[in-house]
């Protein structure tokens, strides 16, 4: 099996060294590039085309948010996991809007980091549990918005139900239980939904749902439409 190719972008050499040791110790993962700032990170991604980038948020020359935005433009297949020492909403939202597929604190357990790499490499999104809760809570406090014109034209009523459940933080298994379908069917609905909306993963689906009024602030948005 071809290992997942990982790039490390962090301005602290000791952090990169620790991450390299952790990642390279796994038989299914391989570090293929390192960089000490965002600009060098983008260049390394362009050169080595990794599957996953572990991206520090606060860096010199080019910060992690701007670098993430460039990475997903340069290599659309590449997934970014944003890493930060600071558990602040501004970093979380900025990283997700820039195209990050995951967000973890640097003090997260090693197993969580390795799971995040494998999860985003499969095309799924990965957020620290506290980040998921805060993302949903913060969007729920925003003023209601109308869906962007044409944004949901291709989405079926069932897929809209699935989007609401995904936006509430439910897994495929939980979506399946709520809609009384198999987990495989739920996964198919999620994949179809992401494809129609041009979204990279479930994390981006959460952002889309709240920014386009699919989930109404102040409501759970978890019940099926019944259509």
HUQUI-V427724 format. One record per residue. N is the residue number from 1. RES is the residue in three letters. SS is DSSP state (H for helix, E for strand, C for the rest). PSI is psi in whole degrees, -180 to 180 (999 if undefined). OMEGA is omega in whole degrees, 0 to 359 (* if undefined). Layout:
[[N,RES,SS,PSI,OMEGA] [N,RES,SS,PSI,OMEGA]]
This chain:
[[1,UNK,C,132,180] [2,UNK,C,127,182] [3,UNK,C,154,174] [4,UNK,E,127,183] [5,UNK,E,126,188] [6,UNK,E,137,172] [7,UNK,E,142,181] [8,UNK,E,122,180] [9,UNK,E,105,183] [10,UNK,C,140,183] [11,UNK,C,-5,179] [12,UNK,C,116,183] [13,UNK,H,-38,180] [14,UNK,H,-35,178] [15,UNK,H,-46,179] [16,UNK,H,-41,180] [17,UNK,H,-43,179] [18,UNK,H,-41,179] [19,UNK,H,-41,179] [20,UNK,H,-44,179] [21,UNK,H,-42,181] [22,UNK,H,-48,184] [23,UNK,H,-46,184] [24,UNK,H,-16,177] [25,UNK,C,-11,180] [26,UNK,C,129,184] [27,UNK,C,-21,182] [28,UNK,C,8,180] [29,UNK,E,151,182] [30,UNK,E,126,175] [31,UNK,E,125,183] [32,UNK,E,-9,181] [33,UNK,E,153,173] [34,UNK,E,151,175] [35,UNK,E,151,185] [36,UNK,C,0,174] [37,UNK,C,169,186] [38,UNK,H,-40,181] [39,UNK,H,-45,177] [40,UNK,H,-32,178] [41,UNK,H,-44,179] [42,UNK,H,-42,179] [43,UNK,H,-40,179] [44,UNK,H,-39,178] [45,UNK,H,-43,179] [46,UNK,H,-37,184] [47,UNK,H,-42,189] [48,UNK,H,-17,177] [49,UNK,C,62,180] [50,UNK,C,168,175] [51,UNK,C,-36,185] [52,UNK,E,141,174] [53,UNK,E,128,169] [54,UNK,E,112,192] [55,UNK,E,116,172] [56,UNK,E,147,181] [57,UNK,C,-47,183] [58,UNK,C,107,181] [59,UNK,C,158,176] [60,UNK,C,171,177] [61,UNK,C,-61,177] [62,UNK,C,121,184] [63,UNK,C,169,185] [64,UNK,H,-30,179] [65,UNK,H,-50,179] [66,UNK,H,-39,179] [67,UNK,H,-39,178] [68,UNK,H,-45,180] [69,UNK,H,-42,180] [70,UNK,H,-38,181] [71,UNK,H,-46,183] [72,UNK,H,-19,174] [73,UNK,H,-41,183] [74,UNK,H,-44,180] [75,UNK,C,86,185] [76,UNK,C,-27,181] [77,UNK,C,-14,183] [78,UNK,C,139,178] [79,UNK,E,140,183] [80,UNK,E,131,170] [81,UNK,E,114,180] [82,UNK,E,133,179] [83,UNK,E,137,178] [84,UNK,E,153,175] [85,UNK,C,-18,190] [86,UNK,C,121,182] [87,UNK,C,68,185] [88,UNK,C,138,182] [89,UNK,H,-37,184] [90,UNK,H,-37,178] [91,UNK,H,-42,180] [92,UNK,H,-54,184] [93,UNK,H,-40,181] [94,UNK,H,-42,181] [95,UNK,H,-43,181] [96,UNK,H,-42,179] [97,UNK,H,-27,178] [98,UNK,H,-16,177] [99,UNK,C,8,178] [100,UNK,C,144,179] [101,UNK,C,-6,180] [102,UNK,E,160,181] [103,UNK,E,121,180] [104,UNK,E,151,172] [105,UNK,E,150,182] [106,UNK,C,-20,179] [107,UNK,C,13,176] [108,UNK,C,151,177] [109,UNK,C,148,182] [110,UNK,H,-39,180] [111,UNK,H,-35,179] [112,UNK,H,-40,179] [113,UNK,H,-45,179] [114,UNK,H,-39,178] [115,UNK,H,-37,179] [116,UNK,H,-43,179] [117,UNK,H,-48,182] [118,UNK,H,-37,182] [119,UNK,H,-50,182] [120,UNK,H,-29,177] [121,UNK,H,-30,177] [122,UNK,C,-7,180] [123,UNK,C,5,178] [124,UNK,C,169,177] [125,UNK,C,157,182] [126,UNK,E,118,175] [127,UNK,E,146,170] [128,UNK,C,141,182] [129,UNK,H,-41,180] [130,UNK,H,-34,179] [131,UNK,H,-40,178] [132,UNK,H,-46,180] [133,UNK,H,-45,183] [134,UNK,H,-36,178] [135,UNK,H,-49,181] [136,UNK,H,-44,181] [137,UNK,H,-41,182] [138,UNK,H,-45,178] [139,UNK,H,-32,181] [140,UNK,H,-18,179] [141,UNK,C,-7,181] [142,UNK,C,159,177] [143,UNK,C,146,179] [144,UNK,C,146,178] [145,UNK,C,157,176] [146,UNK,C,144,177] [147,UNK,C,145,177] [148,UNK,C,140,181] [149,UNK,C,127,177] [150,UNK,C,-4,186] [151,UNK,C,-32,186] [152,UNK,C,16,185] [153,UNK,C,-35,185] [154,UNK,C,-3,186] [155,UNK,C,131,178] [156,UNK,C,167,179] [157,UNK,H,-40,180] [158,UNK,H,-40,178] [159,UNK,H,-33,177] [160,UNK,H,-40,175] [161,UNK,H,-44,180] [162,UNK,H,-42,180] [163,UNK,H,-41,178] [164,UNK,H,-39,181] [165,UNK,H,-40,177] [166,UNK,H,-41,180] [167,UNK,H,-24,177] [168,UNK,C,0,177] [169,UNK,C,12,183] [170,UNK,C,144,176] [171,UNK,C,173,177] [172,UNK,H,-41,180] [173,UNK,H,-40,180] [174,UNK,H,-37,175] [175,UNK,H,-45,180] [176,UNK,H,-44,180] [177,UNK,H,-40,182] [178,UNK,H,-34,183] [179,UNK,H,2,179] [180,UNK,C,45,176] [181,UNK,C,172,178] [182,UNK,C,160,178] [183,UNK,H,-35,178] [184,UNK,H,-40,178] [185,UNK,H,-42,179] [186,UNK,H,-42,179] [187,UNK,H,-38,178] [188,UNK,H,-42,178] [189,UNK,H,-44,180] [190,UNK,H,-45,181] [191,UNK,H,-43,179] [192,UNK,H,-43,180] [193,UNK,H,-47,180] [194,UNK,H,-41,180] [195,UNK,H,-45,181] [196,UNK,H,-36,183] [197,UNK,H,-4,180] [198,UNK,C,35,182] [199,UNK,C,149,184] [200,UNK,C,-36,187] [201,UNK,C,-176,183] [202,UNK,H,-35,179] [203,UNK,H,-45,179] [204,UNK,H,-30,177] [205,UNK,H,-38,178] [206,UNK,H,-48,179] [207,UNK,H,-46,180] [208,UNK,H,-45,184] [209,UNK,H,-43,181] [210,UNK,H,-36,182] [211,UNK,H,-16,180] [212,UNK,C,16,172] [213,UNK,C,14,178] [214,UNK,C,-40,174] [215,UNK,C,123,183] [216,UNK,C,125,179] [217,UNK,C,135,179] [218,UNK,C,-8,176] [219,UNK,C,156,183] [220,UNK,C,-33,181] [221,UNK,C,19,187] [222,UNK,C,0,181] [223,UNK,C,145,179] [224,UNK,C,152,184] [225,UNK,C,-27,180] [226,UNK,C,6,179] [227,UNK,C,999,*]]
